[in-house]
């Protein structure tokens, strides 16, 4: 009926069972509270593009 719909796909944005499993694994491996992990991953999201910009700036030919 709808050819672009993936069969057996969960209606939520993410599969709740999978998301809970990922959360449990991250909690057991990292061992931090949820707020600390949000801060760490948020900083990673900001640092990676800044690192790319710094590397570009350092390798840019000087006039």
TIMI-711530 format. One record per residue: chain; residue in one letter; residue number from 1; x, y, z of N, C-alpha, C, CB in turn. Coordinates in steps of 0.1 Angstrom, whole numbers, plus 5000, padded with zeros to 4 digits. Glycine has a CB too. Example, Ala and Ser with C-alpha at 12.3 -4.5 7.8 and 13.67 -1.06 7.14 Angstrom:
// residues 2
ROGU   cadena   residuo   num   n.east   n.north   n.up   ca.east   ca.north   ca.up   c.east   c.north   c.up   cb.east   cb.north   cb.up
ROGU        A         A     1     5132      4943   5078      5123       4955    5078     5132      4967   5078      5113       4955    5090
ROGU        A         S     2     5128      4978   5071      5137       4989    5071     5129      5000   5079      5141       4994    5057
This chain:
// residues 63
ROGU   cadena   residuo   num   n.east   n.north   n.up   ca.east   ca.north   ca.up   c.east   c.north   c.up   cb.east   cb.north   cb.up
ROGU        A         X     1     5008      4988   5000      5000       5000    5000     5009      5013   5000      4991       5000    5012
ROGU        A         X     2     5018      5014   5009      5028       5025    5010     5042      5019   5007      5027       5032    5024
ROGU        A         X     3     5047      5021   4995      5059       5014    4991     5071      5020   4999      5061       5015    4977
ROGU        A         X     4     5071      5032   5004      5082       5038    5010     5083      5036   5025      5083       5053    5008
ROGU        A         X     5     5073      5029   5031      5073       5026    5045     5081      5013   5048      5059       5025    5051
ROGU        A         X     6     5090      5014   5057      5098       5002    5060     5089      4992   5068      5111       5006    5068
ROGU        A         X     7     5088      4980   5064      5080       4971    5072     5086      4968   5085      5078       4957    5064
ROGU        A         X     8     5077      4966   5095      5080       4962    5109     5088      4973   5116      5088       4949    5109
ROGU        A         X     9     5087      4986   5111      5094       4997    5118     5086      5002   5130      5097       5008    5108
ROGU        A         X    10     5092      5005   5140      5085       5010    5152     5081      5024   5149      5094       5010    5165
ROGU        A         X    11     5069      5028   5155      5063       5041    5152     5070      5052   5159      5049       5041    5156
ROGU        A         X    12     5078      5049   5169      5085       5060    5177     5098      5064   5169      5089       5055    5191
ROGU        A         X    13     5104      5075   5172      5116       5079    5165     5127      5069   5167      5120       5093    5170
ROGU        A         X    14     5128      5063   5179      5138       5053    5181     5131      5041   5188      5149       5058    5190
ROGU        A         X    15     5136      5029   5186      5131       5017    5192     5133      5018   5207      5137       5004    5186
ROGU        A         X    16     5122      5018   5215      5124       5020    5230     5133      5009   5236      5111       5020    5237
ROGU        A         X    17     5131      4997   5232      5139       4986    5237     5154      4988   5234      5134       4972    5232
ROGU        A         X    18     5157      4991   5222      5171       4994    5218     5177      5006   5226      5172       4996    5203
ROGU        A         X    19     5169      5016   5227      5174       5028    5234     5177      5025   5249      5164       5040    5233
ROGU        A         X    20     5168      5017   5255      5170       5013    5269     5183      5005   5270      5158       5006    5275
ROGU        A         X    21     5185      4995   5261      5197       4987    5261     5210      4995   5259      5196       4976    5250
ROGU        A         X    22     5209      5005   5250      5221       5014    5248     5224      5022   5261      5219       5023    5236
ROGU        A         X    23     5213      5027   5267      5215       5035    5279     5221      5026   5290      5201       5041    5284
ROGU        A         X    24     5216      5014   5292      5222       5005    5302     5236      5002   5300      5214       4992    5303
ROGU        A         X    25     5240      5000   5287      5254       4997    5284     5263      5009   5286      5255       4992    5269
ROGU        A         X    26     5258      5021   5283      5266       5033    5285     5268      5035   5300      5260       5045    5278
ROGU        A         X    27     5257      5033   5308      5258       5035    5322     5268      5025   5328      5244       5033    5328
ROGU        A         X    28     5268      5013   5324      5277       5003    5330     5291      5005   5325      5272       4989    5326
ROGU        A         X    29     5294      5010   5313      5307       5012    5309     5313      5025   5314      5308       5012    5293
ROGU        A         X    30     5306      5036   5313      5311       5049    5317     5310      5051   5332      5304       5060    5309
ROGU        A         X    31     5298      5047   5338      5296       5048    5352     5293      5062   5357      5308       5042    5359
ROGU        A         X    32     5289      5071   5349      5285       5084    5353     5270      5086   5353      5292       5094    5344
ROGU        A         X    33     5266      5097   5360      5252       5101    5359     5248      5106   5346      5249       5111    5370
ROGU        A         X    34     5236      5106   5343      5231       5111    5330     5235      5125   5327      5216       5109    5329
ROGU        A         X    35     5234      5134   5337      5238       5148    5334     5252      5149   5331      5235       5156    5347
ROGU        A         X    36     5261      5142   5337      5275       5142    5334     5278      5137   5319      5284       5134    5344
ROGU        A         X    37     5271      5127   5315      5273       5122    5302     5268      5132   5291      5266       5109    5300
ROGU        A         X    38     5257      5139   5295      5252       5149    5286     5262      5160   5284      5238       5155    5291
ROGU        A         X    39     5268      5165   5295      5278       5175    5294     5290      5170   5286      5283       5179    5309
ROGU        A         X    40     5295      5158   5289      5307       5153    5281     5304      5152   5267      5311       5140    5287
ROGU        A         X    41     5293      5146   5263      5290       5144    5249     5287      5158   5242      5278       5135    5247
ROGU        A         X    42     5281      5167   5249      5278       5181    5244     5291      5188   5241      5270       5189    5254
ROGU        A         X    43     5301      5186   5251      5314       5192    5248     5321      5186   5236      5323       5191    5261
ROGU        A         X    44     5320      5173   5235      5326       5166    5223     5320      5172   5210      5323       5151    5224
ROGU        A         X    45     5307      5174   5210      5300       5179    5198     5306      5193   5195      5285       5180    5200
ROGU        A         X    46     5309      5201   5205      5314       5214    5203     5329      5214   5199      5312       5223    5215
ROGU        A         X    47     5337      5205   5206      5351       5205    5204     5356      5200   5190      5358       5197    5215
ROGU        A         X    48     5349      5190   5185      5353       5185    5172     5353      5195   5161      5344       5173    5168
ROGU        A         X    49     5342      5203   5159      5342       5213    5148     5353      5224   5151      5329       5219    5147
ROGU        A         X    50     5354      5228   5164      5364       5238    5168     5378      5232   5165      5363       5241    5183
ROGU        A         X    51     5381      5220   5167      5394       5214    5164     5396      5214   5149      5394       5199    5169
ROGU        A         X    52     5386      5211   5141      5388       5212    5127     5391      5226   5122      5375       5207    5119
ROGU        A         X    53     5384      5236   5128      5387       5250    5124     5401      5254   5128      5377       5259    5131
ROGU        A         X    54     5406      5250   5140      5419       5253    5145     5429      5247   5135      5421       5248    5159
ROGU        A         X    55     5427      5234   5132      5437       5227    5123     5437      5234   5109      5433       5212    5121
ROGU        A         X    56     5426      5239   5104      5425       5246    5091     5433      5259   5093      5410       5249    5087
ROGU        A         X    57     5431      5266   5104      5437       5279    5106     5453      5277   5107      5432       5286    5119
ROGU        A         X    58     5457      5267   5113      5472       5264    5114     5478      5260   5101      5474       5254    5125
ROGU        A         X    59     5471      5253   5092      5477       5249    5080     5474      5258   5068      5471       5236    5076
ROGU        A         X    60     5467      5269   5071      5464       5279    5060     5477      5286   5057      5453       5289    5065
ROGU        A         X    61     5480      5288   5044      5492       5296    5041     5492      5310   5046      5495       5296    5025
ROGU        A         X    62     5503      5315   5051      5503       5328    5056     5507      5338   5045      5513       5329    5068
ROGU        A         X    63     5501      5350   5045      5504       5360    5035     5514      5370   5041      5492       5367    5031
